[in-house]
Amino acid sequence: MLTPGEIKILLALERRDMVGPGLYINDVKVPIGISFTELLKETGLSRSVLSGYLKNLQKLGLIRRNIDTRRYYLVRENGKIALKIVHIIEKLNDLIVSRRFEPLSSYETLIDQIYETTKQIHKKVVKGGRDLSDFVSHETKEKA
């Protein structure tokens, strides 16, 4: 799953997309992205570590690099979903610190649980919709 360094990179890209001047084409904001040097300053990571994290995030399909401008961008769907999960986890961590919830062992624990649940639902739906009994409540079964 994502390391704290990779999460720093995603958050830096998100901040750049939100506050950067950007470019507007047909009233749609086109993000300006962030360069490797800017990421170094923003994250405080070493060059080799940052390079490794960027390669991993590209393999995961969360970011992309424009060959012409050499700038990094969030991939619209995957990157945004990953950031939403990161923000949810940060909110949960705030609740944990305020002692409203029991601590999570790591970011990975929650993300793995979400992933496994989604994977199980997907498998059942892909089977042709015949094995959806888990999604029907007992009351609905009795009425049918």
Backbone torsions as a table, in degrees:
resi	resn	phi	psi	omega
1	MET	NA	-163.1	-175.3
2	LEU	-84.9	137.7	176.0
3	THR	-87.1	163.7	176.4
4	PRO	-56.9	-35.2	178.2
5	GLY	-65.6	-40.8	178.3
6	GLU	-66.6	-36.0	177.1
7	ILE	-65.3	-39.2	176.2
8	LYS	-58.4	-41.9	-179.4
9	ILE	-64.2	-46.9	179.6
10	LEU	-60.3	-41.9	179.5
11	LEU	-66.5	-37.4	177.3
12	ALA	-64.1	-41.5	178.2
13	LEU	-65.5	-39.2	179.1
14	GLU	-64.7	-45.5	178.9
15	ARG	-58.7	-42.0	-179.3
16	ARG	-64.0	-40.1	178.9
17	ASP	-66.2	-34.0	-175.4
18	MET	-80.6	-42.2	-172.5
19	VAL	-105.7	-12.3	-179.0
20	GLY	-67.3	154.7	-178.5
21	PRO	-63.4	-37.0	177.7
22	GLY	65.8	-177.4	-179.6
23	LEU	-132.1	133.9	-179.4
24	TYR	-104.8	126.4	175.0
25	ILE	-124.1	119.3	-176.6
26	ASN	52.3	46.5	179.0
27	ASP	61.9	17.6	175.9
28	VAL	-112.7	127.3	-178.4
29	LYS	-75.4	126.1	175.5
30	VAL	-101.3	120.8	-177.0
31	PRO	-63.4	148.1	-179.3
32	ILE	-88.1	-13.0	178.4
33	GLY	73.6	-172.3	-177.7
34	ILE	-144.8	139.7	-178.5
35	SER	-83.8	167.1	179.1
36	PHE	-60.2	-44.3	-179.2
37	THR	-62.9	-41.8	178.5
38	GLU	-65.0	-37.9	177.0
39	LEU	-64.8	-38.3	176.9
40	LEU	-57.7	-47.5	-179.0
41	LYS	-66.3	-42.7	-174.9
42	GLU	-69.7	-39.7	-174.9
43	THR	-93.1	-26.1	-178.0
44	GLY	75.4	16.0	179.1
45	LEU	-87.2	160.7	175.7
46	SER	-76.1	162.7	-178.0
47	ARG	-59.0	-46.3	-176.2
48	SER	-67.9	-40.7	179.4
49	VAL	-66.2	-45.7	179.2
50	LEU	-59.9	-44.0	179.5
51	SER	-59.6	-44.1	178.6
52	GLY	-62.9	-43.3	179.3
53	TYR	-63.8	-42.1	180.0
54	LEU	-62.7	-41.8	177.7
55	LYS	-62.0	-41.9	179.9
56	ASN	-65.0	-43.3	179.7
57	LEU	-64.9	-33.5	176.3
58	GLN	-68.7	-41.0	177.6
59	LYS	-61.8	-37.2	179.3
60	LEU	-74.2	-11.9	179.3
61	GLY	79.6	22.9	-179.1
62	LEU	-92.7	-29.1	178.0
63	ILE	-133.2	164.7	173.9
64	ARG	-139.3	159.7	179.6
65	ARG	-119.1	127.5	176.4
66	ASN	-78.9	120.4	-175.8
67	ILE	-64.4	-37.6	-177.3
68	ASP	-70.9	-46.7	-176.2
69	THR	-92.9	-13.9	-177.2
70	ARG	58.5	34.0	178.7
71	ARG	-111.5	152.0	-178.8
72	TYR	-101.0	143.6	-178.8
73	TYR	-135.3	152.2	170.7
74	LEU	-72.6	138.8	171.7
75	VAL	-74.9	132.2	-169.8
76	ARG	-50.2	-57.4	-174.0
77	GLU	-78.8	-61.3	-173.5
78	ASN	-62.4	-45.5	-178.7
79	GLY	-63.2	-41.2	-179.5
80	LYS	-67.4	-39.9	178.5
81	ILE	-64.3	-44.9	179.1
82	ALA	-59.3	-41.1	179.3
83	LEU	-66.6	-36.7	177.6
84	LYS	-62.3	-41.9	178.5
85	ILE	-62.9	-43.4	178.6
86	VAL	-59.9	-43.5	-179.7
87	HIS	-65.8	-38.8	177.1
88	ILE	-61.5	-44.8	-179.1
89	ILE	-64.5	-39.5	177.5
90	GLU	-62.2	-40.6	177.6
91	LYS	-63.6	-43.0	178.1
92	LEU	-62.0	-40.1	178.5
93	ASN	-63.3	-36.4	175.7
94	ASP	-61.4	-41.2	178.0
95	LEU	-67.0	-35.6	179.0
96	ILE	-64.5	-44.2	179.6
97	VAL	-61.7	-37.2	178.7
98	SER	-80.9	5.8	174.9
99	ARG	64.9	31.9	175.0
100	ARG	-90.3	-23.1	178.4
101	PHE	-128.6	159.2	172.3
102	GLU	-72.7	147.3	-177.1
103	PRO	-63.3	144.5	171.0
104	LEU	-85.8	146.5	-178.9
105	SER	-70.0	-32.2	178.5
106	SER	-169.1	172.3	173.3
107	TYR	-58.3	-39.8	-174.3
108	GLU	-61.1	-34.5	-177.0
109	THR	-57.2	-52.0	-178.2
110	LEU	-68.3	-43.4	-179.2
111	ILE	-62.7	-41.7	177.6
112	ASP	-61.8	-41.4	179.6
113	GLN	-63.9	-44.0	178.5
114	ILE	-62.4	-44.7	-178.7
115	TYR	-61.9	-47.2	-178.3
116	GLU	-63.2	-42.0	178.9
117	THR	-62.6	-45.7	179.5
118	THR	-62.9	-40.4	-180.0
119	LYS	-63.4	-42.3	179.6
120	GLN	-64.6	-43.5	178.7
121	ILE	-62.2	-43.9	-179.7
122	HIS	-60.0	-44.2	-179.9
123	LYS	-59.9	-42.9	-177.8
124	LYS	-68.0	-38.7	179.4
125	VAL	-69.2	-38.2	-178.4
126	VAL	-68.4	-25.0	-179.7
127	LYS	-63.5	-3.0	178.5
128	GLY	109.0	10.0	176.8
129	GLY	78.2	7.0	-177.4
130	ARG	-85.7	-26.0	-176.4
131	ASP	-104.4	54.0	-178.8
132	LEU	-105.0	16.7	-176.7
133	SER	-60.8	-28.9	179.8
134	ASP	-66.2	-23.2	-176.3
135	PHE	-91.6	-8.5	-179.5
136	VAL	-98.4	129.5	-178.9
137	SER	-70.8	161.5	-179.4
138	HIS	-63.1	-35.1	179.4
139	GLU	-62.7	-41.6	179.8
140	THR	-65.4	-39.0	179.4
141	LYS	-62.9	-41.4	-178.5
142	GLU	-66.9	-36.3	179.7
143	LYS	-68.2	-31.4	-176.3
144	ALA	-77.6	NA	NA
